[in-house]
Amino acid sequence: MTEPRMSWQEMVEFSTTHDLLAKRLYVISSKPTNGLGPIMEVLDEHVKYQTQLERDGVMFAAGPLASEDLQEWLGEGLFMYRAGSMEEAVRLAEADPMHSRGARSFTIREWMLNEGTYTIQVFYSAGRPKIT
């Protein structure tokens, strides 16, 4: 017996026709190429670049990944772009100083946000939102 298969386009159509969000994003997995040293050298530039993408409305989410035992940061990161195509997402990731300077390599996959929720609570006096 053959295992069933579904094309990505069929999954997109399924999501759309079943009233799911079907928001297509690009997930970038970024891993060190030569330890933490080179990453620390470009970390400030990387954060500046990521923050600009956030201001431009491109960055959906970004942040560091803990080691599997939750004891340290090994220099890995995960981020999600709002991009019009895979080619655009690749260009954005290549321009990140972490990647352009060779401190990290990356892979990209298209991801579809279908389900979930979030809540934002704004405290006027504290000036910072609480996101749950």
N, CA, C and O atoms as a GROMACS GRO file, in nm:
protein
  528
    1MET      N    1   0.084  -0.118   0.000
    1MET     CA    2   0.000   0.000   0.000
    1MET      C    3   0.089   0.125   0.000
    1MET      O    4   0.189   0.130   0.070
    2THR      N    5   0.051   0.223  -0.078
    2THR     CA    6   0.128   0.346  -0.090
    2THR      C    7   0.080   0.449   0.012
    2THR      O    8  -0.040   0.468   0.033
    3GLU      N    9   0.176   0.515   0.073
    3GLU     CA   10   0.145   0.622   0.168
    3GLU      C   11   0.079   0.739   0.095
    3GLU      O   12   0.127   0.778  -0.012
    4PRO      N   13  -0.029   0.795   0.149
    4PRO     CA   14  -0.093   0.911   0.083
    4PRO      C   15   0.004   1.029   0.075
    4PRO      O   16   0.094   1.044   0.158
    5ARG      N   17  -0.014   1.111  -0.026
    5ARG     CA   18   0.067   1.231  -0.045
    5ARG      C   19  -0.025   1.349  -0.069
    5ARG      O   20  -0.137   1.333  -0.118
    6MET      N   21   0.023   1.467  -0.034
    6MET     CA   22  -0.053   1.590  -0.060
    6MET      C   23   0.047   1.696  -0.102
    6MET      O   24   0.148   1.717  -0.035
    7SER      N   25   0.020   1.761  -0.212
    7SER     CA   26   0.108   1.869  -0.255
    7SER      C   27   0.090   1.990  -0.162
    7SER      O   28  -0.012   2.002  -0.094
    8TRP      N   29   0.189   2.076  -0.161
    8TRP     CA   30   0.179   2.197  -0.079
    8TRP      C   31   0.060   2.281  -0.125
    8TRP      O   32  -0.013   2.336  -0.042
    9GLN      N   33   0.041   2.292  -0.256
    9GLN     CA   34  -0.071   2.371  -0.307
    9GLN      C   35  -0.205   2.312  -0.262
    9GLN      O   36  -0.298   2.387  -0.234
   10GLU      N   37  -0.215   2.180  -0.256
   10GLU     CA   38  -0.338   2.119  -0.204
   10GLU      C   39  -0.361   2.155  -0.058
   10GLU      O   40  -0.474   2.176  -0.016
   11MET      N   41  -0.252   2.162   0.020
   11MET     CA   42  -0.265   2.201   0.160
   11MET      C   43  -0.309   2.347   0.171
   11MET      O   44  -0.392   2.381   0.256
   12VAL      N   45  -0.254   2.433   0.086
   12VAL     CA   46  -0.295   2.574   0.085
   12VAL      C   47  -0.444   2.583   0.053
   12VAL      O   48  -0.518   2.656   0.120
   13GLU      N   49  -0.489   2.510  -0.047
   13GLU     CA   50  -0.631   2.513  -0.085
   13GLU      C   51  -0.719   2.456   0.027
   13GLU      O   52  -0.826   2.510   0.055
   14PHE      N   53  -0.675   2.348   0.091
   14PHE     CA   54  -0.749   2.291   0.203
   14PHE      C   55  -0.767   2.395   0.313
   14PHE      O   56  -0.877   2.414   0.365
   15SER      N   57  -0.658   2.462   0.348
   15SER     CA   58  -0.662   2.563   0.454
   15SER      C   59  -0.758   2.676   0.419
   15SER      O   60  -0.836   2.720   0.503
   16THR      N   61  -0.750   2.721   0.297
   16THR     CA   62  -0.834   2.831   0.252
   16THR      C   63  -0.982   2.792   0.251
   16THR      O   64  -1.068   2.870   0.293
   17THR      N   65  -1.011   2.673   0.203
   17THR     CA   66  -1.152   2.632   0.191
   17THR      C   67  -1.212   2.582   0.322
   17THR      O   68  -1.333   2.560   0.331
   18HIS      N   69  -1.128   2.565   0.425
   18HIS     CA   70  -1.179   2.520   0.555
   18HIS      C   71  -1.174   2.633   0.659
   18HIS      O   72  -1.168   2.608   0.780
   19ASP      N   73  -1.178   2.756   0.611
   19ASP     CA   74  -1.184   2.875   0.697
   19ASP      C   75  -1.070   2.883   0.798
   19ASP      O   76  -1.089   2.932   0.909
   20LEU      N   77  -0.953   2.836   0.759
   20LEU     CA   78  -0.833   2.852   0.840
   20LEU      C   79  -0.764   2.981   0.796
   20LEU      O   80  -0.793   3.032   0.688
   21LEU      N   81  -0.676   3.032   0.876
   21LEU     CA   82  -0.614   3.161   0.844
   21LEU      C   83  -0.535   3.157   0.713
   21LEU      O   84  -0.545   3.250   0.633
   22ALA      N   85  -0.459   3.051   0.690
   22ALA     CA   86  -0.381   3.033   0.568
   22ALA      C   87  -0.284   3.149   0.543
   22ALA      O   88  -0.265   3.190   0.429
   23LYS      N   89  -0.223   3.201   0.650
   23LYS     CA   90  -0.124   3.309   0.640
   23LYS      C   91   0.011   3.245   0.610
   23LYS      O   92   0.065   3.172   0.693
   24ARG      N   93   0.064   3.272   0.492
   24ARG     CA   94   0.190   3.212   0.451
   24ARG      C   95   0.307   3.300   0.498
   24ARG      O   96   0.315   3.419   0.469
   25LEU      N   97   0.398   3.235   0.571
   25LEU     CA   98   0.516   3.301   0.626
   25LEU      C   99   0.639   3.218   0.588
   25LEU      O  100   0.627   3.105   0.541
   26TYR      N  101   0.755   3.275   0.611
   26TYR     CA  102   0.880   3.205   0.583
   26TYR      C  103   0.958   3.192   0.712
   26TYR      O  104   0.989   3.291   0.778
   27VAL      N  105   0.990   3.067   0.749
   27VAL     CA  106   1.059   3.036   0.873
   27VAL      C  107   1.207   3.014   0.842
   27VAL      O  108   1.242   2.929   0.760
   28ILE      N  109   1.292   3.091   0.908
   28ILE     CA  110   1.436   3.082   0.888
   28ILE      C  111   1.497   3.020   1.013
   28ILE      O  112   1.480   3.072   1.123
   29SER      N  113   1.566   2.909   0.994
   29SER     CA  114   1.642   2.845   1.100
   29SER      C  115   1.788   2.882   1.078
   29SER      O  116   1.845   2.852   0.973
   30SER      N  117   1.848   2.946   1.176
   30SER     CA  118   1.982   3.002   1.163
   30SER      C  119   2.075   2.935   1.264
   30SER      O  120   2.050   2.938   1.385
   31LYS      N  121   2.184   2.873   1.213
   31LYS     CA  122   2.273   2.796   1.300
   31LYS      C  123   2.418   2.841   1.283
   31LYS      O  124   2.458   2.881   1.174
   32PRO      N  125   2.495   2.834   1.392
   32PRO     CA  126   2.636   2.876   1.387
   32PRO      C  127   2.716   2.795   1.285
   32PRO      O  128   2.692   2.675   1.266
   33THR      N  129   2.810   2.862   1.222
   33THR     CA  130   2.900   2.793   1.129
   33THR      C  131   3.033   2.760   1.195
   33THR      O  132   3.103   2.667   1.152
   34ASN      N  133   3.069   2.835   1.300
   34ASN     CA  134   3.199   2.815   1.362
   34ASN      C  135   3.198   2.857   1.509
   34ASN      O  136   3.285   2.932   1.554
   35GLY      N  137   3.099   2.809   1.584
   35GLY     CA  138   3.092   2.839   1.725
   35GLY      C  139   3.031   2.975   1.756
   35GLY      O  140   2.983   3.045   1.667
   36LEU      N  141   3.035   3.011   1.883
   36LEU     CA  142   2.970   3.132   1.932
   36LEU      C  143   3.053   3.259   1.909
   36LEU      O  144   2.996   3.368   1.901
   37GLY      N  145   3.185   3.246   1.899
   37GLY     CA  146   3.271   3.364   1.884
   37GLY      C  147   3.231   3.455   1.768
   37GLY      O  148   3.207   3.573   1.791
   38PRO      N  149   3.223   3.403   1.644
   38PRO     CA  150   3.184   3.488   1.532
   38PRO      C  151   3.044   3.547   1.547
   38PRO      O  152   3.018   3.657   1.498
   39ILE      N  153   2.956   3.476   1.614
   39ILE     CA  154   2.820   3.526   1.636
   39ILE      C  155   2.822   3.647   1.728
   39ILE      O  156   2.754   3.746   1.702
   40MET      N  157   2.900   3.640   1.834
   40MET     CA  158   2.908   3.752   1.928
   40MET      C  159   2.965   3.876   1.860
   40MET      O  160   2.930   3.988   1.897
   41GLU      N  161   3.052   3.858   1.761
   41GLU     CA  162   3.112   3.971   1.690
   41GLU      C  163   3.010   4.048   1.607
   41GLU      O  164   3.028   4.168   1.586
   42VAL      N  165   2.905   3.983   1.560
   42VAL     CA  166   2.806   4.051   1.475
   42VAL      C  167   2.668   4.061   1.539
   42VAL      O  168   2.571   4.101   1.474
   43LEU      N  169   2.657   4.024   1.666
   43LEU     CA  170   2.526   4.021   1.732
   43LEU      C  171   2.457   4.157   1.731
   43LEU      O  172   2.337   4.164   1.703
   44ASP      N  173   2.529   4.264   1.760
   44ASP     CA  174   2.466   4.398   1.760
   44ASP      C  175   2.416   4.436   1.622
   44ASP      O  176   2.306   4.490   1.608
   45GLU      N  177   2.496   4.408   1.518
   45GLU     CA  178   2.452   4.438   1.380
   45GLU      C  179   2.330   4.356   1.342
   45GLU      O  180   2.237   4.406   1.278
   46HIS      N  181   2.329   4.230   1.383
   46HIS     CA  182   2.216   4.140   1.356
   46HIS      C  183   2.088   4.194   1.420
   46HIS      O  184   1.984   4.200   1.355
   47VAL      N  185   2.097   4.233   1.546
   47VAL     CA  186   1.979   4.284   1.616
   47VAL      C  187   1.930   4.413   1.549
   47VAL      O  188   1.809   4.434   1.535
   48LYS      N  189   2.022   4.498   1.507
   48LYS     CA  190   1.984   4.621   1.437
   48LYS      C  191   1.910   4.588   1.306
   48LYS      O  192   1.809   4.650   1.274
   49TYR      N  193   1.961   4.491   1.232
   49TYR     CA  194   1.896   4.449   1.107
   49TYR      C  195   1.757   4.392   1.134
   49TYR      O  196   1.660   4.427   1.067
   50GLN      N  197   1.748   4.303   1.233
   50GLN     CA  198   1.619   4.242   1.266
   50GLN      C  199   1.518   4.348   1.311
   50GLN      O  200   1.400   4.342   1.275
   51THR      N  201   1.565   4.444   1.390
   51THR     CA  202   1.477   4.550   1.438
   51THR      C  203   1.426   4.635   1.321
   51THR      O  204   1.311   4.679   1.322
   52GLN      N  205   1.511   4.659   1.222
   52GLN     CA  206   1.467   4.734   1.104
   52GLN      C  207   1.361   4.656   1.027
   52GLN      O  208   1.262   4.713   0.980
   53LEU      N  209   1.381   4.525   1.014
   53LEU     CA  210   1.278   4.442   0.948
   53LEU      C  211   1.147   4.448   1.025
   53LEU      O  212   1.039   4.448   0.965
   54GLU      N  213   1.156   4.452   1.157
   54GLU     CA  214   1.037   4.464   1.240
   54GLU      C  215   0.966   4.597   1.211
   54GLU      O  216   0.845   4.600   1.191
   55ARG      N  217   1.042   4.706   1.207
   55ARG     CA  218   0.984   4.839   1.178
   55ARG      C  219   0.921   4.844   1.040
   55ARG      O  220   0.820   4.911   1.019
   56ASP      N  221   0.983   4.773   0.944
   56ASP     CA  222   0.934   4.771   0.807
   56ASP      C  223   0.814   4.680   0.787
   56ASP      O  224   0.757   4.675   0.678
   57GLY      N  225   0.774   4.607   0.893
   57GLY     CA  226   0.659   4.518   0.883
   57GLY      C  227   0.691   4.383   0.821
   57GLY      O  228   0.599   4.308   0.788
   58VAL      N  229   0.818   4.351   0.806
   58VAL     CA  230   0.859   4.224   0.747
   58VAL      C  231   0.872   4.115   0.853
   58VAL      O  232   0.834   4.001   0.829
   59MET      N  233   0.926   4.151   0.969
   59MET     CA  234   0.952   4.053   1.074
   59MET      C  235   0.823   4.019   1.146
   59MET      O  236   0.758   4.105   1.205
   60PHE      N  237   0.785   3.893   1.141
   60PHE     CA  238   0.668   3.845   1.215
   60PHE      C  239   0.708   3.806   1.357
   60PHE      O  240   0.638   3.839   1.453
   61ALA      N  241   0.820   3.736   1.369
   61ALA     CA  242   0.869   3.692   1.500
   61ALA      C  243   1.015   3.653   1.485
   61ALA      O  244   1.060   3.613   1.378
   62ALA      N  245   1.090   3.666   1.595
   62ALA     CA  246   1.231   3.627   1.592
   62ALA      C  247   1.280   3.607   1.734
   62ALA      O  248   1.228   3.667   1.829
   63GLY      N  249   1.381   3.522   1.748
   63GLY     CA  250   1.442   3.506   1.878
   63GLY      C  251   1.539   3.390   1.883
   63GLY      O  252   1.545   3.308   1.791
   64PRO      N  253   1.616   3.383   1.992
   64PRO     CA  254   1.715   3.277   2.010
   64PRO      C  255   1.648   3.145   2.051
   64PRO      O  256   1.538   3.144   2.106
   65LEU      N  257   1.719   3.035   2.023
   65LEU     CA  258   1.673   2.902   2.065
   65LEU      C  259   1.763   2.850   2.176
   65LEU      O  260   1.886   2.858   2.167
   66ALA      N  261   1.703   2.797   2.281
   66ALA     CA  262   1.779   2.736   2.390
   66ALA      C  263   1.834   2.602   2.346
   66ALA      O  264   1.782   2.540   2.253
   67SER      N  265   1.939   2.558   2.413
   67SER     CA  266   1.989   2.422   2.389
   67SER      C  267   1.880   2.324   2.432
   67SER      O  268   1.790   2.359   2.508
   68GLU      N  269   1.891   2.201   2.384
   68GLU     CA  270   1.787   2.102   2.414
   68GLU      C  271   1.772   2.077   2.564
   68GLU      O  272   1.662   2.047   2.611
   69ASP      N  273   1.882   2.090   2.640
   69ASP     CA  274   1.874   2.070   2.785
   69ASP      C  275   1.841   2.199   2.861
   69ASP      O  276   1.840   2.200   2.984
   70LEU      N  277   1.814   2.307   2.787
   70LEU     CA  278   1.775   2.437   2.842
   70LEU      C  279   1.884   2.500   2.929
   70LEU      O  280   1.854   2.582   3.015
   71GLN      N  281   2.010   2.464   2.907
   71GLN     CA  282   2.118   2.513   2.991
   71GLN      C  283   2.198   2.628   2.930
   71GLN      O  284   2.263   2.702   3.002
   72GLU      N  285   2.193   2.644   2.796
   72GLU     CA  286   2.272   2.750   2.736
   72GLU      C  287   2.217   2.790   2.599
   72GLU      O  288   2.128   2.725   2.544
   73TRP      N  289   2.273   2.897   2.548
   73TRP     CA  290   2.244   2.941   2.412
   73TRP      C  291   2.366   2.907   2.329
   73TRP      O  292   2.477   2.950   2.359
   74LEU      N  293   2.345   2.828   2.224
   74LEU     CA  294   2.453   2.782   2.138
   74LEU      C  295   2.470   2.868   2.013
   74LEU      O  296   2.549   2.836   1.925
   75GLY      N  297   2.394   2.977   2.007
   75GLY     CA  298   2.405   3.068   1.894
   75GLY      C  299   2.300   3.050   1.787
   75GLY      O  300   2.307   3.115   1.682
   76GLU      N  301   2.203   2.964   1.810
   76GLU     CA  302   2.098   2.940   1.711
   76GLU      C  303   1.984   3.040   1.725
   76GLU      O  304   1.957   3.091   1.834
   77GLY      N  305   1.917   3.067   1.613
   77GLY     CA  306   1.802   3.155   1.615
   77GLY      C  307   1.695   3.106   1.518
   77GLY      O  308   1.724   3.028   1.427
   78LEU      N  309   1.575   3.152   1.539
   78LEU     CA  310   1.462   3.118   1.453
   78LEU      C  311   1.386   3.247   1.429
   78LEU      O  312   1.356   3.321   1.523
   79PHE      N  313   1.352   3.275   1.302
   79PHE     CA  314   1.273   3.393   1.275
   79PHE      C  315   1.179   3.368   1.159
   79PHE      O  316   1.199   3.278   1.078
   80MET      N  317   1.074   3.451   1.154
   80MET     CA  318   0.970   3.437   1.053
   80MET      C  319   0.949   3.569   0.983
   80MET      O  320   0.932   3.673   1.046
   81TYR      N  321   0.951   3.563   0.851
   81TYR     CA  322   0.932   3.682   0.768
   81TYR      C  323   0.796   3.680   0.702
   81TYR      O  324   0.742   3.574   0.669
   82ARG      N  325   0.742   3.798   0.682
   82ARG     CA  326   0.629   3.820   0.592
   82ARG      C  327   0.695   3.859   0.460
   82ARG      O  328   0.739   3.973   0.444
   83ALA      N  329   0.701   3.768   0.366
   83ALA     CA  330   0.765   3.796   0.238
   83ALA      C  331   0.671   3.754   0.126
   83ALA      O  332   0.585   3.669   0.144
   84GLY      N  333   0.689   3.816   0.010
   84GLY     CA  334   0.602   3.787  -0.103
   84GLY      C  335   0.637   3.659  -0.176
   84GLY      O  336   0.556   3.608  -0.253
   85SER      N  337   0.757   3.606  -0.152
   85SER     CA  338   0.801   3.485  -0.221
   85SER      C  339   0.920   3.425  -0.148
   85SER      O  340   0.980   3.488  -0.060
   86MET      N  341   0.952   3.303  -0.184
   86MET     CA  342   1.070   3.238  -0.128
   86MET      C  343   1.196   3.316  -0.167
   86MET      O  344   1.288   3.331  -0.086
   87GLU      N  345   1.200   3.366  -0.288
   87GLU     CA  346   1.317   3.442  -0.335
   87GLU      C  347   1.339   3.567  -0.251
   87GLU      O  348   1.452   3.600  -0.215
   88GLU      N  349   1.230   3.636  -0.219
   88GLU     CA  350   1.241   3.754  -0.134
   88GLU      C  351   1.289   3.716   0.006
   88GLU      O  352   1.373   3.786   0.064
   89ALA      N  353   1.236   3.607   0.061
   89ALA     CA  354   1.278   3.562   0.194
   89ALA      C  355   1.426   3.526   0.194
   89ALA      O  356   1.497   3.556   0.290
   90VAL      N  357   1.474   3.463   0.088
   90VAL     CA  358   1.616   3.429   0.079
   90VAL      C  359   1.700   3.556   0.076
   90VAL      O  360   1.801   3.564   0.146
   91ARG      N  361   1.660   3.654  -0.002
   91ARG     CA  362   1.734   3.781  -0.009
   91ARG      C  363   1.741   3.849   0.129
   91ARG      O  364   1.845   3.899   0.169
   92LEU      N  365   1.630   3.848   0.199
   92LEU     CA  366   1.626   3.908   0.333
   92LEU      C  367   1.720   3.835   0.428
   92LEU      O  368   1.794   3.898   0.504
   93ALA      N  369   1.716   3.702   0.424
   93ALA     CA  370   1.802   3.624   0.513
   93ALA      C  371   1.949   3.640   0.476
   93ALA      O  372   2.035   3.647   0.564
   94GLU      N  373   1.979   3.647   0.348
   94GLU     CA  374   2.118   3.665   0.305
   94GLU      C  375   2.174   3.799   0.350
   94GLU      O  376   2.294   3.812   0.376
   95ALA      N  377   2.089   3.900   0.358
   95ALA     CA  378   2.132   4.034   0.398
   95ALA      C  379   2.154   4.047   0.548
   95ALA      O  380   2.217   4.144   0.592
   96ASP      N  381   2.106   3.954   0.626
   96ASP     CA  382   2.128   3.956   0.771
   96ASP      C  383   2.278   3.944   0.797
   96ASP      O  384   2.341   3.852   0.744
   97PRO      N  385   2.336   4.034   0.876
   97PRO     CA  386   2.481   4.027   0.902
   97PRO      C  387   2.528   3.891   0.956
   97PRO      O  388   2.642   3.852   0.931
   98MET      N  389   2.443   3.820   1.028
   98MET     CA  390   2.482   3.687   1.075
   98MET      C  391   2.517   3.597   0.958
   98MET      O  392   2.610   3.516   0.966
   99HIS      N  393   2.441   3.610   0.849
   99HIS     CA  394   2.461   3.524   0.733
   99HIS      C  395   2.560   3.586   0.634
   99HIS      O  396   2.647   3.516   0.582
  100SER      N  397   2.548   3.715   0.609
  100SER     CA  398   2.638   3.777   0.511
  100SER      C  399   2.783   3.778   0.557
  100SER      O  400   2.874   3.780   0.475
  101ARG      N  401   2.805   3.777   0.689
  101ARG     CA  402   2.940   3.776   0.744
  101ARG      C  403   2.987   3.635   0.779
  101ARG      O  404   3.098   3.617   0.829
  102GLY      N  405   2.904   3.535   0.752
  102GLY     CA  406   2.944   3.396   0.768
  102GLY      C  407   2.939   3.339   0.908
  102GLY      O  408   2.990   3.230   0.931
  103ALA      N  409   2.880   3.410   1.004
  103ALA     CA  410   2.872   3.360   1.141
  103ALA      C  411   2.770   3.247   1.155
  103ALA      O  412   2.783   3.160   1.241
  104ARG      N  413   2.669   3.252   1.070
  104ARG     CA  414   2.564   3.149   1.071
  104ARG      C  415   2.530   3.109   0.928
  104ARG      O  416   2.554   3.184   0.833
  105SER      N  417   2.476   2.990   0.915
  105SER     CA  418   2.412   2.948   0.790
  105SER      C  419   2.262   2.937   0.819
  105SER      O  420   2.220   2.937   0.934
  106PHE      N  421   2.182   2.928   0.714
  106PHE     CA  422   2.038   2.924   0.736
  106PHE      C  423   1.969   2.832   0.638
  106PHE      O  424   2.020   2.800   0.531
  107THR      N  425   1.851   2.789   0.679
  107THR     CA  426   1.757   2.720   0.591
  107THR      C  427   1.625   2.794   0.601
  107THR      O  428   1.595   2.856   0.704
  108ILE      N  429   1.547   2.788   0.495
  108ILE     CA  430   1.416   2.855   0.493
  108ILE      C  431   1.311   2.755   0.446
  108ILE      O  432   1.332   2.677   0.353
  109ARG      N  433   1.197   2.761   0.513
  109ARG     CA  434   1.081   2.684   0.470
  109ARG      C  435   0.959   2.772   0.476
  109ARG      O  436   0.945   2.855   0.566
  110GLU      N  437   0.870   2.753   0.379
  110GLU     CA  438   0.742   2.824   0.386
  110GLU      C  439   0.657   2.754   0.491
  110GLU      O  440   0.653   2.632   0.500
  111TRP      N  441   0.588   2.835   0.570
  111TRP     CA  442   0.503   2.784   0.677
  111TRP      C  443   0.369   2.855   0.668
  111TRP      O  444   0.363   2.973   0.634
  112MET      N  445   0.263   2.784   0.698
  112MET     CA  446   0.131   2.843   0.693
  112MET      C  447   0.072   2.847   0.834
  112MET      O  448   0.053   2.744   0.898
  113LEU      N  449   0.045   2.966   0.880
  113LEU     CA  450  -0.019   2.986   1.009
  113LEU      C  451  -0.169   2.966   0.989
  113LEU      O  452  -0.234   3.043   0.918
  114ASN      N  453  -0.223   2.863   1.052
  114ASN     CA  454  -0.365   2.831   1.036
  114ASN      C  455  -0.447   2.854   1.162
  114ASN      O  456  -0.554   2.915   1.157
  115GLU      N  457  -0.396   2.807   1.276
  115GLU     CA  458  -0.473   2.814   1.399
  115GLU      C  459  -0.388   2.879   1.508
  115GLU      O  460  -0.266   2.887   1.498
  116GLY      N  461  -0.457   2.924   1.611
  116GLY     CA  462  -0.389   2.981   1.726
  116GLY      C  463  -0.459   3.108   1.772
  116GLY      O  464  -0.562   3.148   1.717
  117THR      N  465  -0.403   3.169   1.873
  117THR     CA  466  -0.459   3.292   1.927
  117THR      C  467  -0.350   3.368   2.000
  117THR      O  468  -0.248   3.311   2.038
  118TYR      N  469  -0.372   3.496   2.018
  118TYR     CA  470  -0.286   3.575   2.105
  118TYR      C  471  -0.368   3.689   2.162
  118TYR      O  472  -0.468   3.731   2.104
  119THR      N  473  -0.325   3.738   2.277
  119THR     CA  474  -0.393   3.846   2.346
  119THR      C  475  -0.290   3.952   2.380
  119THR      O  476  -0.179   3.920   2.423
  120ILE      N  477  -0.325   4.076   2.362
  120ILE     CA  478  -0.237   4.187   2.399
  120ILE      C  479  -0.307   4.268   2.506
  120ILE      O  480  -0.422   4.309   2.488
  121GLN      N  481  -0.238   4.292   2.614
  121GLN     CA  482  -0.289   4.375   2.722
  121GLN      C  483  -0.193   4.493   2.738
  121GLN      O  484  -0.073   4.472   2.758
  122VAL      N  485  -0.243   4.614   2.729
  122VAL     CA  486  -0.159   4.733   2.737
  122VAL      C  487  -0.178   4.798   2.874
  122VAL      O  488  -0.290   4.828   2.915
  123PHE      N  489  -0.066   4.818   2.945
  123PHE     CA  490  -0.066   4.888   3.072
  123PHE      C  491  -0.023   5.031   3.046
  123PHE      O  492   0.092   5.055   3.008
  124TYR      N  493  -0.110   5.125   3.065
  124TYR     CA  494  -0.078   5.264   3.035
  124TYR      C  495   0.037   5.316   3.120
  124TYR      O  496   0.124   5.387   3.069
  125SER      N  497   0.040   5.281   3.247
  125SER     CA  498   0.143   5.334   3.335
  125SER      C  499   0.278   5.270   3.313
  125SER      O  500   0.380   5.336   3.329
  126ALA      N  501   0.283   5.143   3.276
  126ALA     CA  502   0.412   5.075   3.259
  126ALA      C  503   0.471   5.095   3.121
  126ALA      O  504   0.592   5.081   3.103
  127GLY      N  505   0.387   5.128   3.023
  127GLY     CA  506   0.437   5.154   2.889
  127GLY      C  507   0.480   5.031   2.810
  127GLY      O  508   0.540   5.044   2.704
  128ARG      N  509   0.450   4.914   2.861
  128ARG     CA  510   0.488   4.791   2.791
  128ARG      C  511   0.367   4.699   2.779
  128ARG      O  512   0.294   4.679   2.876
  129PRO      N  513   0.345   4.642   2.661
  129PRO     CA  514   0.235   4.548   2.647
  129PRO      C  515   0.267   4.412   2.708
  129PRO      O  516   0.384   4.374   2.719
  130LYS      N  517   0.165   4.341   2.746
  130LYS     CA  518   0.180   4.203   2.791
  130LYS      C  519   0.115   4.116   2.683
  130LYS      O  520  -0.003   4.133   2.652
  131ILE      N  521   0.192   4.026   2.626
  131ILE     CA  522   0.140   3.939   2.519
  131ILE      C  523   0.130   3.799   2.573
  131ILE      O  524   0.227   3.744   2.624
  132THR      N  525   0.010   3.740   2.561
  132THR     CA  526  -0.010   3.603   2.606
  132THR      C  527  -0.068   3.519   2.496
  132THR      O  528  -0.092   3.399   2.515
   0.00000   0.00000   0.00000
